[in-house]
Structure formats: C-alpha cells, structure tokens
Amino acid sequence: MSILLDPVPPPDGAAVLARFDAMLAWSRQHASRLGYFAALYRGVTLRARSALAAGAFEQPEAAERLVVLFAGRYFEALAAHLRAAPVTRAWEVAFDAAVRWRPTVSQHLLLGINAHINLDLGIAAARTLDEYPLPRADFDRVNDLLLLMVDEVQDRLAAVWPLLRLADRVAGRLDETLIGAALVQSRSAAWEFGQALRAGGGGESGLIERQDRRVAAIGQHIAAPTMPLALALASVRMGELRGVTGIIDLLDQEVARAGAVVEARVVGPSVV
C-alpha cells in the first residue's frame, strides 16, 4: 500500500509496471473496482514497452518519456485519492464511481479513459515536449494503444456477458453512446491541448482548470446517463455475475488476449 500512497510518480517503465502490480494486488485484497481500469492500463503499458523495444517509434526516448509521464499522472491522482487529498474533477468522478454498485465494468473503464486521455494526455505531452522533440505519430501510437485496447476488451467482455452484447445491439456500442465524439476526437484534442499548454505563456493552470471542468462533465454523463441508456446499462450490470475480484481476474485475462491484436493494429504485426 505504501508505494500507492507515494506522491512521487514512477521514474521509468519498470517502476510503472511495479506500481500497477501493487495496485492490482491492493484492488484484489480490498475488492476495489479501482482495479478495473488499472488492469486495462497495465496491459497497455506492457504493449507500449514491447513496441518501444521493437523500434516501433520514430523517437523512442521521447515516446518512452511520454508513456512514463502519462502513467505518472494516473498514479499521482490515485495516490492523492487514497490519501483523501484533492484530485482533479475528472478523476474525482471516476474514483467516486468505484464505490458504487450501479456502474458497469464498461462505465468504469470509460471513466478512466475519459479522465486520462481527455485531461492527462495533453499535460503529459506538453511536459514531454519540454524535454524532447515528440513526433505527432509517436503521440498518436501511444494514444491509440489505449483507445483500441478498450474497444477490443469491450468486444471480448461482450462474448462473456451476453447482456452486454445485447445492449450494444439495442442502444448502439456503449462506449460510443456514452462518450460519443469526445472519445472519437480525443486524439487530436489531446494533442491540441498539449500544444496550448506549451504556448500558454504562464496561463497553464487556467487552461487545465477549464479542461478539467469539461472532462468532468463528460464523466458525469458516463457515470449517470439518462434514459433509455440507463435502463440498458442496468440490465448489463445485472448480467455481470462475478464479484469484483473475479472481474479483475477476467479483465487481466482478456486484456492479455487483446494486447497482441491491438499492438498489431497500431504498430504492425512484426512487433508482436
């Protein structure tokens, strides 16, 4: 637990993975739904490191720094939450949902995706660009690993939980219905947000505050959608028959299976 409370983010990729392992162990021990997004994100980090090792990035040092700084934003927010310290509004919405029974696994994953990509990724990109020339293509690959992983895992969960597949057919894909254009446009928006932060001329805190409010509003919609989507999600939730620890184990399994597929789509089959 002590490593999770550390306000200093992990300094490198190996430390990032060690902290994910600690988070998943803690989540299993405490049956915490915070482990859902952590299981997904750990798989993304493994694939990013595999792609880095295979030379899939134009500027590997910059890409690795982005991966570490990006994960650091998540762990900073998580440590603050576990210490009952203030966090950004976007992460507050995601973390608060973890203690509630009603949100589905898909909602928990999308809440993490929303806060992390729509707020954290631009900040991490700006910090990376302060140190390295980061090509846009490398930024997009890191972003796509996370976005495509959640899509692939959603598809695999739908095969395990038939009610999720049915809800997708009735209400449209739940991830697209819940987060809509905010998810589709997030790659360009996150890059532009990072560029705006670098050009902010001392006004970075105001830009981050405004973005945080926008992202938190999206999160509120994900956490508590209106009818008829709320009814469809309630039926999905009733079909999630495993306990929290069992769902974390399932996500670990499906993320591992999804990883090779996602990596091949983002960086090419030679990397897998």
N, C-alpha and C positions, 0 to 999 in steps of 0.2 A: 504493500500500500504506500510506503514512504516514497517510492520512485514516482508514483502517480501524483503525489502532492507537491513534487518539486516544481517550483515556478520557472526554473530554467529549462528551456526546451532542449531536446536531444541534439547533440552536436553533429551527428553523422548518421548514415543509413543504418549501420549496425545498432546504434543506440535507439533509433526509431523503432526497429523491429523488437528490440528488447522491451521497450515500453509498451508496444502493442501486446506482447506476450503477457506482461504484467497486468495490463488492462483486461485481457480476456480471462486470465486466471481469477482476477478480482470479481469480474462480472459473473462468472460461473459460481464462485463461492457465495456471492450475495444475490444470485438470481436477478441480476440487474439488466434491464433492457438497453442500457448504455452499451452493452456488448454487441448489439446487433450491428450498428454502424462500424464499431471497431473491427468486427470480423470481416466486413466488406473492405474496409480501408487497409487492413493488414495485407489482404490479397492483392490489392492494387499496388501497395508498396513493394511487395515481392516481385511483381511483374515489372515494375519500373526499374528495379535493381537488375533484373535479368536483362532487360533491354539495354540498360547502361553498359553492362558487362559485354554485351554482344556488339557494341558500337552502333546502336541504332539512332543516336542523337548527333546532330551537327556539332554542338558544343557540349561535350559530356560533362565538363566541370560545372558549367552554368546549369545544365539540366539537373545534375545531382544536387546542386545547391538549392534549386527551386524545390525539388522533392523534399529535402530536409526542412527548409523554411516553411513550406506548405504544411507538412505534418506538425511542425512546431507550433503553428497557430492553433491547431486542434488540441494539442497537448497542453498548451497554455490555458486555453478555455476550460479544458477538462479539469486541470489542477485547481483552477480558481473555483469551479463549481463544487468540487469535492471538499474544498476548504470553506465552502459557503461564502466565498468572496464574489464581488460583482463580475459579471461576464457581459459580453455584447448581447444586445437584444435578440439577435438572430440565434445565437447559441442558447440563450435562456429559453426560447420557445422549444428548441429541440430537446434540451435537457429536462425541462419540466414535463414534457410528454412521456419521458421514460418511466415515471412513477405512476402513470395512468394505465388502466387496463384496456381502455377502448381502442386506442390507435393500433392499426395493423402493423405487421412487420414492414410492409411496403411504406407505410407512412413514416415509420421511424427511420428507414433508410433515406427517404426523400428529404426529411427534415435535416438530416446530417449533410446530404448533398447540397441542399439549398444554402445552409449557413456556410459551408466550407468552400463551395465554388463561387457563389454569388457575392460573398464578402471576403473570405480569406485568400482566395487565389490571387486576386488583384493586388492585395497587400504584399503577399509573398513574391509576386512577380516584380513589384516595384523595388523591394529590398534586394532581390537577386540582381536586377539591372543596375543597382548602385555598385555592385561588385564585379559583374561580368556582362559582356555583350550576349544577351539571351535571344537567340533567333525565335521568331514567331512560330516557326514549325515545331521547335522543341517544346515550346509552351503548349501548343495545341496537342502534342502527343501525350504530355502529362495529363492534361485535362481530359482528353478522350479516354484514357485508360480508366478513369474514374466513372465517367458518364456511361461508357459502354459496359463496364462491369456491372453497374446497377441494372441495366437493361437485360443483360444475359442472366443475371441471378434472378431477376423477376420472372423471366421465362421458365427457369428451372423450378422456381417455387410454385409456379402455376401448374407444373406437371405433378408436384407433390400434393398440392392443395387444390382440388378441382373447383372449389368455390371461388378461388382467385381467378382461375381461367374463365369461369362463367361470368364473373363481374367484369372482367376485361372485355368480354363479348357484348355484354349488355350496356356498360357505361363507357366503352372505349378503354384503351390502355390506361390503367390507373395512374401511372406516372405522368402521362401526357395530360390527363384530365386534371390532376391535382396541381401540377406545377406549370403546365402549358408552355407558353412562349418563353417564360422565364428560364426554363431548362434548355429549350432549343437554342436560345440566343445567348446562353451563359458564356460560351467560349469567347465570342467577340466582346461581350460586355465586360467580362473579367479582364481581358487584355486592355480594353479602353480605360477601365477603372484604374488599372495599374499605371497606365501612361498619364492619366490625370493626376494621380498622386505624385508622380515624379515631377510634373510641371506645376504642382500646386503652389510653389513659392511660399511655403510656410502655412498654407491653409489645409494641410493634410487632415488634421483632426476633424475639421468641419465636413470635409468630403466623406470621411469614414463614418461620421455620425449620420449623415443623410443616407448613405448607402445602407448602413445598419438598419435604419428605420424601414427602408423599402424592403429589405430582405426579411426582416422580422414580420412584416405584413404578409408576405408570401408564405412564410412559415405558419402563421396563424390560419391561413386558408388550408394549408396541408393538414394541420393538426385537427381542425374542426371544420370540415367542408359542409356546405349546405345540402339540402335535399335536392334531388334524389340520390346524389352520390353518397351521402352519409348512410343511407339505408343499404346501399350496395356494400359499403365498407363494413357495416355491422354484420352482414351475412358472411363476409370474408373472415372477419375476426372470430366468429363462432366456429369457423372451419379450421382455425389454427389450433389443432388439438394438442400439440406438445406444450410442455412447460417452458419457461424462459430458458433454462439451461439446455433443454433439448433443442430449442430453436437456435441457440448459439452454435451448438454442435452441427445442426443441419446447415446453417449458413457457412460455417467453416468448410464443410464438405462440398457444398455447391459452389462456393467461391473458388475453391481449389480446382474444381472441374471446369468452371467458367474461365479461369485465368488464361489457359492456353489458347482458347478460342479468341478471347479479347486481344491478347498480345499479338496473335497472328493478324488480326484485322487492323491493328494500329501501327505495328512496326514491321509486319511481313512475316511469312512463315519460316524464314531462315533463322529467326531469333528464337523460336520455340524449341 
